[in-house]
């Protein structure tokens, strides 16, 4: 092919989806990934012969087109899965999302009475009186009441994110935290009726609220195997994938992106392009343009923040360690830990499992850079919690994600709009995905974002 390629930045699920769709449309595509493997945060990293996942993730969707696509890619490698989540609190284990019976049976009677009265009061008050300033704190009090809010969320969120709920936009609570299960039940019933009367309706990606809907699926190597199959399909269709290759600049002439500057192994190369689809962190991608996009865009890019995660992977000499597939702890160095045996992972030798503990932090924190420190913190907490004994640990590994979660701080919407408008003003550029649109979404929504971005760009580009 002699035509200039569309360059897709980032081979996570959004980038893989965009690249595959563009190839289906007959476009020449160059997919660029800084890591040595595809998948991004939905992928897996091979360490010591095992696959550890950033998460891990499960596949689910109510969109029949997305489901059919993944089933066609995976065949009998796609396995049904049942997710279980527990929170350790007040010496007991609670199911999550919080259920009314669980709260009633496990909290002290006086606390239950106070929580019930508080829930009714804040629910009614929230329906009648709007707060002067809406924050995640006001939303969570309306969802749970003040008593449960203080017990389960206020200090936990502050510890994990480094910011109290009062400093977060209401979008954070609405998109990230499920409502009390009786309210969630009503929401799901309403959603089911909407789907029943709107057959074939497209999955919406804007304002997406995180929900686990539809059947749940995994593979013997987790979501990373789905990402690998997407990459293989892209290559089979004639696409070009460059791993361990970092985008360092996007050149433009007025409103058109003309070339992408890449770096691999210390050498730089400039690739002239027909267009660009970005799935990297939107604030960093906006800074890549040369000439720059202006002072307002620079200021907006500086205003957006991501929360980083250090992942501590442990290989344990036991077939299963945790009581549930995901477990949350409120007072440890890590906030969440997963046991990959619950996900049907094939782990060798038999009788062993893989744990992945997630330590949220800022890249300036010691835990980000000091591997020995973060491993010891996690192991000491697990031993103290009586989850495992040090002698059961066969191996430890540390891996990181600098842009793990967008932080929906108060006022972030204005900065994000500035960056999205800057991309929209370019004739041949799109931005998509969790990092690319600074939006906390599930993997199937990131896929849909990639498809949509590819369709929009394809419609605007001339044919050779």
TAGI-V555087 format. One record per residue. N is the residue number from 1. PHI is phi in radians with two decimals (none if undefined). BURIAL is # if it has 9 or more other C-alpha atoms within 8 Angstrom, else .. Layout:
((N	PHI	BURIAL) (N	PHI	BURIAL))
This chain:
((1	none	.) (2	-1.78	.) (3	-1.19	.) (4	-1.22	.) (5	-1.44	#) (6	-1.42	#) (7	-1.71	#) (8	-1.81	#) (9	-1.65	#) (10	1.77	#) (11	-1.86	#) (12	-1.33	#) (13	-1.12	#) (14	-1.18	#) (15	-1.14	#) (16	-1.08	#) (17	-1.15	#) (18	-1.09	#) (19	-1.13	#) (20	-1.10	#) (21	-1.14	#) (22	-1.11	#) (23	-1.15	#) (24	-1.07	.) (25	-1.47	.) (26	1.51	.) (27	-1.47	#) (28	-1.34	#) (29	-2.34	#) (30	-2.02	#) (31	-1.79	#) (32	-2.04	#) (33	-2.37	#) (34	-1.25	#) (35	-1.38	#) (36	-1.60	.) (37	-2.65	#) (38	-1.42	#) (39	2.07	#) (40	1.00	#) (41	-1.22	#) (42	-1.64	#) (43	-1.62	#) (44	-2.26	#) (45	-2.08	.) (46	-1.53	.) (47	-2.40	.) (48	1.04	.) (49	1.49	.) (50	-1.97	.) (51	-1.86	#) (52	-1.79	#) (53	-1.87	#) (54	-1.40	#) (55	2.67	.) (56	-1.45	#) (57	-1.96	#) (58	-2.17	#) (59	-1.74	#) (60	-2.74	#) (61	-2.94	#) (62	-1.76	.) (63	-1.46	.) (64	-1.13	.) (65	-1.21	.) (66	-1.11	#) (67	-1.10	#) (68	-1.12	.) (69	-1.11	.) (70	-1.19	#) (71	-1.11	#) (72	-1.17	.) (73	-1.20	#) (74	-1.68	#) (75	1.02	.) (76	-1.38	.) (77	-1.35	.) (78	-1.47	#) (79	-2.09	#) (80	-1.15	.) (81	-2.51	.) (82	-2.10	.) (83	-1.52	.) (84	-2.29	.) (85	-2.31	#) (86	-2.37	#) (87	-2.06	#) (88	-1.53	#) (89	-2.74	#) (90	0.93	.) (91	1.37	.) (92	-2.23	.) (93	-1.98	.) (94	-1.99	#) (95	-1.24	#) (96	-2.31	.) (97	-1.06	#) (98	-1.01	#) (99	-1.91	#) (100	-1.03	#) (101	-1.05	.) (102	-1.06	#) (103	-1.14	#) (104	-1.12	#) (105	-1.45	.) (106	-1.87	.) (107	-1.60	.) (108	-1.00	.) (109	-1.00	.) (110	-1.10	.) (111	-1.19	#) (112	-1.09	#) (113	-1.10	.) (114	-1.10	#) (115	-1.15	#) (116	-1.12	#) (117	-1.10	.) (118	-1.13	#) (119	-1.07	#) (120	-1.08	#) (121	-1.05	#) (122	-1.23	#) (123	-1.15	#) (124	-1.20	.) (125	-1.05	#) (126	-1.12	#) (127	-1.31	.) (128	-1.81	.) (129	-2.23	.) (130	-1.43	.) (131	-1.20	.) (132	-1.06	.) (133	-2.24	.) (134	-1.42	#) (135	-2.33	#) (136	-1.12	#) (137	-1.11	#) (138	-1.15	#) (139	-1.17	#) (140	-1.16	#) (141	-1.14	#) (142	-1.21	#) (143	-1.25	#) (144	-2.15	#) (145	1.50	#) (146	-1.18	#) (147	-1.14	#) (148	-1.18	#) (149	-1.03	#) (150	-1.20	#) (151	-1.19	.) (152	-1.79	.) (153	-2.09	#) (154	-0.99	#) (155	-1.25	#) (156	-1.11	#) (157	-1.08	#) (158	-1.07	#) (159	-1.23	.) (160	-1.27	#) (161	-1.77	#) (162	1.34	.) (163	-2.49	#) (164	-1.26	#) (165	-0.99	#) (166	-1.17	#) (167	-1.67	#) (168	-1.79	#) (169	-1.04	#) (170	-1.05	#) (171	-1.04	#) (172	-1.06	#) (173	-1.20	#) (174	-1.19	#) (175	-1.63	#) (176	-1.86	#) (177	-2.10	.) (178	-1.08	#) (179	-1.39	#) (180	-0.94	#) (181	-1.05	#) (182	-1.18	#) (183	-1.30	.) (184	-1.10	#) (185	-1.06	.) (186	-1.13	.) (187	-1.06	.) (188	-1.16	.) (189	-1.09	.) (190	-1.12	.) (191	-1.12	.) (192	-1.10	.) (193	-1.14	.) (194	-1.08	.) (195	-1.16	#) (196	-1.09	.) (197	-1.73	.) (198	-2.42	.) (199	-1.07	.) (200	1.39	.) (201	-1.12	.) (202	-1.24	.) (203	-1.17	.) (204	-1.59	.) (205	-1.83	.) (206	-1.41	.) (207	1.13	.) (208	-1.10	#) (209	-1.84	.) (210	-1.09	#) (211	-2.49	.) (212	-1.73	.) (213	-2.16	.) (214	1.48	.) (215	-1.19	.) (216	-1.80	#) (217	-2.36	#) (218	-2.52	#) (219	-2.44	#) (220	-1.18	#) (221	-2.22	#) (222	1.19	#) (223	-1.20	#) (224	-1.04	#) (225	-1.21	#) (226	-1.08	#) (227	-1.09	#) (228	-1.11	#) (229	-1.17	#) (230	-1.10	#) (231	-1.13	#) (232	-1.08	.) (233	-1.10	#) (234	-1.07	#) (235	-1.16	#) (236	-1.09	.) (237	-1.49	.) (238	1.70	.) (239	-1.37	#) (240	-2.02	#) (241	-2.08	#) (242	-2.03	#) (243	-1.60	#) (244	0.91	#) (245	-2.22	#) (246	-1.92	#) (247	-1.41	#) (248	-2.00	#) (249	-2.80	#) (250	-2.12	#) (251	-1.46	#) (252	-2.43	#) (253	-2.16	.) (254	1.14	.) (255	-1.64	#) (256	-2.07	#) (257	-1.33	#) (258	-1.96	#) (259	-2.81	#) (260	-2.13	#) (261	-1.65	#) (262	-2.02	#) (263	-2.27	#) (264	-2.51	#) (265	1.04	.) (266	1.52	.) (267	-1.72	.) (268	-1.94	.) (269	-2.50	.) (270	-1.89	.) (271	-1.95	.) (272	-1.19	#) (273	-2.31	#) (274	-1.49	#) (275	-3.12	#) (276	-2.39	#) (277	-2.05	#) (278	-1.73	#) (279	-2.22	#) (280	-1.37	#) (281	-0.93	#) (282	-1.08	#) (283	-1.23	#) (284	-1.26	#) (285	-1.12	#) (286	-1.10	#) (287	-1.35	#) (288	-1.32	#) (289	-1.22	#) (290	-2.36	#) (291	-1.15	.) (292	-1.10	.) (293	-1.60	#) (294	1.95	.) (295	-1.10	.) (296	-1.14	.) (297	-1.18	#) (298	-1.05	#) (299	-1.14	#) (300	-1.14	#) (301	-1.08	#) (302	-1.23	.) (303	-1.38	.) (304	-1.50	#) (305	-2.22	.) (306	-1.96	#) (307	-1.68	#) (308	-1.59	#) (309	-2.31	#) (310	-1.74	#) (311	-1.74	#) (312	-1.93	#) (313	-1.64	#) (314	-2.19	#) (315	-1.66	#) (316	-2.11	#) (317	-1.43	#) (318	-2.80	#) (319	-1.25	#) (320	-2.68	#) (321	-1.98	#) (322	-1.53	#) (323	-1.27	.) (324	-2.50	#) (325	-1.17	#) (326	-2.09	#) (327	-2.32	#) (328	-1.95	#) (329	-2.20	#) (330	-1.63	.) (331	-2.19	.) (332	-1.93	.) (333	-1.13	.) (334	-1.84	#) (335	-1.76	#) (336	-2.45	#) (337	-2.44	#) (338	-2.17	#) (339	-2.00	#) (340	-1.19	#) (341	-1.14	#) (342	-1.21	#) (343	-1.68	#) (344	1.32	#) (345	-1.06	#) (346	-1.52	.) (347	-2.11	#) (348	-1.95	.) (349	-1.33	.) (350	-0.97	.) (351	1.55	.) (352	-2.13	#) (353	-2.49	#) (354	-2.06	#) (355	-1.89	#) (356	-2.27	#) (357	-1.71	#) (358	-1.94	#) (359	-1.96	#) (360	-1.38	#) (361	-2.92	#) (362	-1.83	.) (363	-1.00	.) (364	-1.47	.) (365	-1.29	.) (366	-1.01	.) (367	-1.11	#) (368	-1.22	#) (369	-1.81	.) (370	-1.74	.) (371	-1.12	#) (372	-1.07	.) (373	-1.13	#) (374	-1.21	#) (375	-1.12	#) (376	-1.13	.) (377	-1.04	#) (378	-1.16	#) (379	-1.08	#) (380	-1.06	.) (381	-1.17	#) (382	-1.15	#) (383	-1.17	#) (384	-1.11	.) (385	-1.38	.) (386	1.11	.) (387	-1.39	#) (388	-2.69	#) (389	-1.91	#) (390	-0.99	.) (391	-1.14	.) (392	-1.45	#) (393	-1.44	#) (394	-1.60	#) (395	-2.82	.) (396	-2.28	#) (397	-2.48	.) (398	-2.14	#) (399	-2.48	.) (400	-2.39	#) (401	-2.41	#) (402	-1.23	#) (403	-1.97	#) (404	-1.26	#) (405	-2.35	#) (406	-1.16	#) (407	-1.74	#) (408	-1.45	#) (409	-1.22	.) (410	-0.95	#) (411	1.54	.) (412	-1.11	#) (413	-1.01	.) (414	-1.16	.) (415	-1.14	#) (416	-1.12	#) (417	-1.04	.) (418	-1.04	#) (419	-1.23	#) (420	-1.13	#) (421	-1.12	.) (422	-1.10	#) (423	-1.17	#) (424	-1.14	#) (425	-1.33	.) (426	-1.50	#) (427	-1.26	#) (428	-2.36	#) (429	-2.42	#) (430	-2.38	#) (431	-2.35	#) (432	-2.62	#) (433	1.59	#) (434	-1.04	#) (435	-1.31	#) (436	-1.20	#) (437	-2.09	#) (438	0.89	#) (439	-2.45	#) (440	-1.35	#) (441	-2.32	#) (442	-1.36	.) (443	-1.09	#) (444	-1.18	#) (445	-1.27	#) (446	-1.08	#) (447	-1.05	#) (448	-1.07	#) (449	-1.03	#) (450	-1.10	#) (451	-1.04	#) (452	-1.12	#) (453	-1.08	#) (454	-1.12	#) (455	-1.13	#) (456	-1.12	.) (457	-1.18	#) (458	-1.00	#) (459	-1.17	.) (460	-1.63	.) (461	-1.51	#) (462	-1.24	.) (463	-1.62	.) (464	-1.16	.))
